[in-house]
Amino acid sequence: MYQYKRSSELFDASKKYIPGGVNSPVRAFNSVGGTPVFFKKAKGSIMTDVDGNEYIDYIGSWGPMILGHAFQPVIDAVKVAVDNSTSFGAPTELELEIAKLIHDMVPNVDMIRMVNSGTEACMSAIRVARGYTGKDKFIKFVGCYHGHSDSFLIKAGSGASTFGEPNSPGVTAGTAKDTLTAEYNNLDSVKKLIKENPDQIAAVIIEPIAGNMGCVIPNEDFIKGLRDLCTENNILLIFDEVMTGFRLAPGGAQEYLGIDADLVTYGKVIGGGMPVGAYGGRKEIMDVVSPVGPVYQAGTLSGNPIAMTAGYTLLQELKNNPQIYTELADKTEYLRKGLVEVFDASGFDYRINTTGSMMSIFFTDVDVVDFETSSTANNDKFPKFFHEMLKRGIYLPPSSFESYFLSNSLTYEQLDRTIEACRESLEAMK
């Protein structure tokens, strides 16, 4: 039986100095209860906490550890880079090299600007879209998360789509009024908003494969129809690929789905675990960004040499070894099949969504295609399942609304251990 004495002590101490004891809300375990696990080290797919407990990891720092923790080529490159300085606040050759590399991997991204987080990337992309189109409003989808910038913290009303209302204290009604919300996988809800706001919508931003209401996959007609609607109405389509970029394919969700967006936002993988983000797109759009154009965006640590070194090393590995994506998909499918067999024998209602190396388990009897259906799985079964898996050495996202991220460092023996832990956990829940 795992013990969490040191984690518990650290959590109690942290609450005196850090809001909620954590620096990002989901880490607080509010959705599942109990004490957050404090970690000390990780290698490959194994994380070790401060009490010495080991876990098979299905979070991967929420995506970037696509080749596993402490991937040696990244570690080696970062150690060399640190000797040159941790920051210059001035241009480096590596910024050019990673921009060229991303352009080569994602051909429709002509130009790219580095920033420091996914939130900053999405916020900047909306600003660029407004500057380029001269229009103010944008559409987001219920259940898609694009960071904590004010204009994204908006919820839908009781209808299928509506003008936004602030979903967090501190977000003003004035900010919310230009955010329109539609239903994921519901093209009619988008058409309605476009009709009600003629020539006022600058952009539609979407997680092309959602990861913040669990792993939710777009219907083919929906995502292709969204591309057509944006083209027909002079609206920029923004893919938020902070999670999916370079994880699903070398060209990200655009390649995976066969859809070209006008602007794309990145994070996670391109930093190799370091804080980083980016946004990019066609040259004529990106030319509105300062200092070439009038849309201002800046950052002292943008293009930080340590983050660029980690990201460049990881992206080169993915570009040079495209079989990694096949290996990841095979491992994900192996795990899915094993879990399906276990759940079918358990008597629990469930759905398992997978795409590429992303996965979610939902305790529900309906297909999960949007935030509403995902919410049906937000019940007391998932917290019990989470803790049963945790004490068997399996570290899952501590929320039913978060996607799992598999890494290629996972072995089939570890996948089998996970399947067996699931069998034992479901039996213990009865």
N, C-alpha and C positions, 0 to 999 in steps of 0.2 A: 504493500500500500504506500502510495506516494505521500510524503509529508511536505508541508509548505510553511514551515516555521519562519525561515528567513524571509520569504516572500511576504508573509503576513506582517512581519516587523517592518519591512521596508515600505509596505503600503500604508501602514499606520503613520509612519514618520513622514512619508511624502505628502499625506493629506494636510499636514501642518503648513506646507510651503508651496504646494502646487495645487491648483483648483481640481478637486476630486482625486488628487493623488496621481494624476496622469496628464500627459501632454497631448493626448488625442482621446476623445470621449469613448470610443468603442473599447479602448484598452481597460476601462474601468470595470468590465464584466457586468454592467448594469442589466444587460439583456438576459444574462444567464445566471446571475447571482454568484456569490462566492468571492474569493480573493484573487485578484489578478496574479498571474505568474510573472515573476521578475526573472529575466534571462541574463546569463553571464557569457555564453559563447555558443557558437554553432559551426558546424562543418558539414557540407553536403546537405543531406535532408534531416540531419539530427540536430536538435537544439537542446542545450543543457541549461537548466535553471540554477538559481543561486543556492538551492538546496541539494544540487547534484542529481536531480531527476532528469532523465532523458526522454525526448519526445520525437516522434516522426512528424515533420512539419508540413502542413498543408496550407500555410499562409505565404511563406516565402517573402516576408516583409511586404505583404500585399502586392506581390507581383514581380519585383525586380530580380529575385533570385531564381531566374529561369534555369540556370545551370547549377544551382545549389549555393549554399552559404560558403563564404570564404573560398570562392573559385580561384584556384592558384594563379592563373595568368593575370587576373585582375589585382589580386593582392600584390604580386610581384611588381606590376606596372605602377601601382599607387605608391609603393615604397620608394621607387626611383623618383617619381614625380615630387614627392614630399621634400626631398633634398633640395629641389630647385626653388621652393617656396610654396606655401599653401594658398597664396592669392597675390595677383599683381594689380588688379583693377585696371588692366590695360590689355590690349589684344595679344593673343598668342597664336602660333601656327597651328596648334592642336584644334582650336575653334574652327579654323578653315577645314582641317582634315575631317573632323566629325560631321561638318555640314555637307561636305562632298560625299562622305560615306552614306549619310541619310538620303541625299539626293539619288545616289546610285541604287539604294535599296527601295526607295519609294519614288519612282520617276515623275509622278505628277506634283511632287513637292519641289518646286524650282528654287525656293529660298526658305531659309529657316532662321528663327531668332531664338537664342537660348535664354531661358529665365531660370528661376530657382525652385519652382514647385508646379504641380499640376493646377492648383488654384490660380496661380499667377498666369499660367499659359491660357487657361480658359477665359479668364477675365480680359486678357489682352486680345484674344481672338475676337471676342464680342466687340471690343472697342475698335479694332481694325475693320470689322464688318460694318459697323456703323459709319466709320469714317469713309470707307470705300463706297457704300451705297447712298449715304446721305439720309438714311432712315434710322429711326430710334428703337423700334420694338424688336423683340426676338421671341422665338418659341422654344421652350424646353419641354421635356416630358416628365410626367409624374413618375417618381421612382428613380430617375436618373440624377446622379450627383456629379456636379462639376466644380466642387470646391466650395469654400465658405465665403466667397465674395458676396456682398449684399444682394446683388440682383439674382443670384442663383438660389438663395434661401427662401424660395417661394413655394407654397403648396397650392393645389387645385381646390376649387370650391366643390359644391355638391354635384354640379353638372359634369359632363364628360370633358369639357374644357371651359376655361373662364379666365378673366383677368386675375392676375396674381394677388394674393394677400400675403403680407409678411408672415413668415413661418418661424421667426426668431426675434425676440426683443432686440432692439438696436437697428433693425432694418426698417427704414421709413416707408410710408405709403407712397411717397413720391418715387422712391426707387422701384417699388413693386409694380407700379402702374405700367411700366414698359415691358414687363415680363409676362408672357402669355403661356399658359400651360395646356398641353395636349396629352392624350392617352397613348402610351407606347403600344405599338402594333395596331393602332386604330387610325388609318389614313383619313377617314371622314372627319375626325376631330381636328386634324390639321387643315383640311379644306375649309372647314367652318371658320376657323380663325383667320385664314387668309381672306375669305370673303367678307368677314366683319371688319377687317382692318386693311382696306385696299391701299396698296403702295405705301404701307407704313412699316412693313416687317423687313428688317435688315438681314436676319439670319435665322436658321433653325439649327440648334445644337443638340446633339444626341450622343449617347453612348451607343455605338453601332451594335455592339453586343453588350448588354447591360451587365454590370457587376455589382451594383449597389442596391439591388432588390433581390439579391441572389443572382445566379447566372441565368439570364433570360435572353433568348435568341429571337431576332426579328424574323417575321414572316417575309418570304422573298418578295411578295407583292407589295408589302408595306415599305420595305427599304428601297426598292426600285421606284415605287410610286413617289416616295419622298424626294428622291433625286429628280424625278420629272417635274414635280410640283415646284421645286425650288428653281429649276431652270426656266420654267414657263413664267414665273412671277418675279424674276430678277431678285431672288433671295439666295444668299450664300448658305450652302450646306456645310456645317462644321461637324466633323467627327471628333469627339472626345476620345482619343486613343491613349489616354493616360494609363489605362490597364491593358488594352489590347494591342497597342503599338509594339511591333517586333516580337510579340508573344505568340500570336496566332499564325503568323507567316512573316517572312522577311519584309514584306510590304504592309504588314499589319492587317487590320480588319478590311481596309480597302481592297487589298489583294484577296483576302479570304472570302469576301462577299462579292467581289467583282464590281465594286461601286467606287467611283472617284468623287471625293469630297472637294470643296473649294478651299477650305482651311482645315488643318488637322492639328490637334494638340497632343503633346507627348509628355511622358514622365517615366517613373519607375525604371524600365529596362535601360533606357538611354543614360541612366546615371549609375548603373551597376550597383545600386544600393546607396549611392550618395544622393543628397538633396539636389534635384534638378527637374527642369521642365523645359518645354520648347513649344513653339507654334510655327507653322509653316504653310505654304500654299503656292499658288501661281504667282509669277513674278509681278504681273500688273496689280495684283491685290497687295502683295507684300511691299510694293514700292510706295505705299502710302505711309509706311512706318518711318519715323524719325531715325536718322537725320536726313534721309532722302525725301520723305514726305512729311505731312503735317501731324500725323497721329503719334503722340508722344508715348514712349514706354522706355524705361531705363532700369538698371540694377547694377549696383557695385559688384556683386558677386556673380552676375550672369556670366556663364562661360568659365566658371571657376576651374582652374587647371587640374585639381584633384578629381572633381566630378567628371570633367571631360576625359581624363585619362581612364577612369573606370568605365565610363560609357563607351568610349571608342574601343577599348580592348574587348568588351563584351559583344558589341555589335560586329566587330571583325570576326569573332568566333562564330556568331550566328550566320553571317554572310558566307563564310568559308566552309561551313558545315551544315548545309540546309537539311541534311537527313535528321538533324536534331528535332525538327518539327514533326517528322513522321514518327520518330521514337517517342516523343511526348504524347502524340495522339494515340499511339498504340498502348502506352502505359495507362492513359486515361480511360481508354475503352476497356482494357483488362480490369481496371478497378471498378468501372461502372458495372460490367457484367457480374463480377463477384458480389457487389453490393446488391444488385437486383435479385440475385439468387437468395441472398440472406434476407432481404426485406420481404420477398414473396413468401418465404417460409415463416415470417414473424407474425403476420396478421395485422401489422400496422398499415394504415393508409400512408402512401408516400408518392413522391415524384422525384426523379433524378434528372436534372438538366446538365448536359455536357456540350461543350464545343471546344475543339482544340485541346488545350491543357487547362481549361477552366471547368469547374463543376460546382453544383449545389445539390444538397439533399433537402427536400421539403416534406414536412409531415402534413400532408393534405391529400384530399381525394379529387382535386381538380387540377387540370393542366395549368402550369404556371407560365403565363404569357405576358403579364403586365404587373403593375404594382398592386392592383386590387387582388389578383389571384395569389400573388406572392404573400400578401398580408394574411391569407387564410392559414398559412403555415406558421404564423407568429403566435404560437400557442405554448402550453406548458410542456409539450413533449420535447421540443428542441433543447431547452436548458438541461433537462434530465439526460438526454442523449449526449450533449456536449460534455457534461461532467463524467458520465460513465466512460466515454472515450478518453477523456483527459487522464483519468486515473489508470487507464490501460496504456498510457504512453502515446496517445494520438492527439496532436494539437490542431484543432479546427478553428475557424473563425468564430469568435464568441458572439455571434449574432446570426439569426436566420436570414438576414437581409444582405449577407456578404458572400461573395463567391470564394470558392477554394481555388488555390493556384498550385498546380503540380510543377515540380522541377524535374529536370532530366537526371538529376542525381539520385532520384528514387530508384531503388532496386525492386525487382519482382518479389524478392523475399519480404521487403518492407510493405509492398502492396498486399501480399498475402497476410502479413501480420495485421494490417489495417482491416482487412475483410473479416478476419477472425475476431478482432476487437469489436467490430460492429455487431457480429453475431452474439457475442457475450453481452454487449451493452444492451441490445434489444431484449435479450432474455431477462436481464436484470431489471428492465423497465416494466415488465409485465406484472 
